Amino acid sequence: VRLANLCVEGKPGLGLVTGSGSETTIVDVAALDSRLPRSIDELLESWDAWSPLLAALPHDVADPSPIAPADAELVSPVCRPGKIVGVGLNYRDHAEETGQPVPDYPTIFAKFPTSVTGPRSDIVVPSVVERPDYEGELGVVIGRYAKDVDASVALDAVAGYTVINDVSARDIQNRTSQWTLGKSLDTFAPIGPWLVTADDVPDPQRLAIETRVNGKVVQQSNTRNMVFSVADIIALLSSVVPLVPGDVIATGTPAGVGGAQDPPRFLEDGDVVEVEIECLGQLSNRVRAPHRRRLGAV
Ligand code: ZN
């Protein structure tokens, strides 16, 4: 199923997403099963207990009163992740464009949880950042505690998948060998638009991924081009640190980031960045960067 965290008239709500394209509808889960909690974050705290109820929700709901998109604000499907783990250089083409060899081990960094923002929210770039850049990525949301899990069973720990834009301040990221600071600014982790539960994603390594800036395609790849698969990443991480429900993994970005273009093209005030993944939906975030206003006519 597809689950959305909503803000309905200032209150949190859990939405069930049905239909596709212009027919996409969101239904208030409370109207379908009042036992279910009001957010995905709460679901994740007892994922195994809630899963049967989620599976029993009707996929096609002829609901007389779907939530009108104008009345409901989509917020991130995970509002309070314990940790966001980033994976660097995880697509062969992206490693090449940055001039780095394909690594033996994935580069792991953190994005602080305060960086999370909604799938339609603004990316706000403060003046301390001169080189804001996008990274469209498959997001993995953990639903079960995982420590020392083998890759063959690692996907059992996944609650579902979503889309994440690993927005990066290249100037701050590359001041030192540690990337975390440049990855962690407020609003630099748009996540959403919803969570697609793992049972509805037959193979996370067979998903088309595309990023557009102002409608122009800048990244286009498929998750099959990852160096380290989702299962590999979970197995490797869990051999060192526990993964707990609500944790998010940003699994790396394909080629085409702005900083690797010739000349580099960083995000500017008013840009709209869309990241779309097959089966998972799309993010659409406007950039607010008053200090990076375009010179001359737009
Ligand atoms: Zn990234």
Boltz pocket constraint, residues with backbone or C-beta under 6 A from the ligand:
constraints:
  - pocket:
      binder: B
      contacts: [[A, 86], [A, 87], [A, 88], [A, 135], [A, 137], [A, 166], [A, 250], [A, 252], [A, 253]]
      max_distance: 6.0
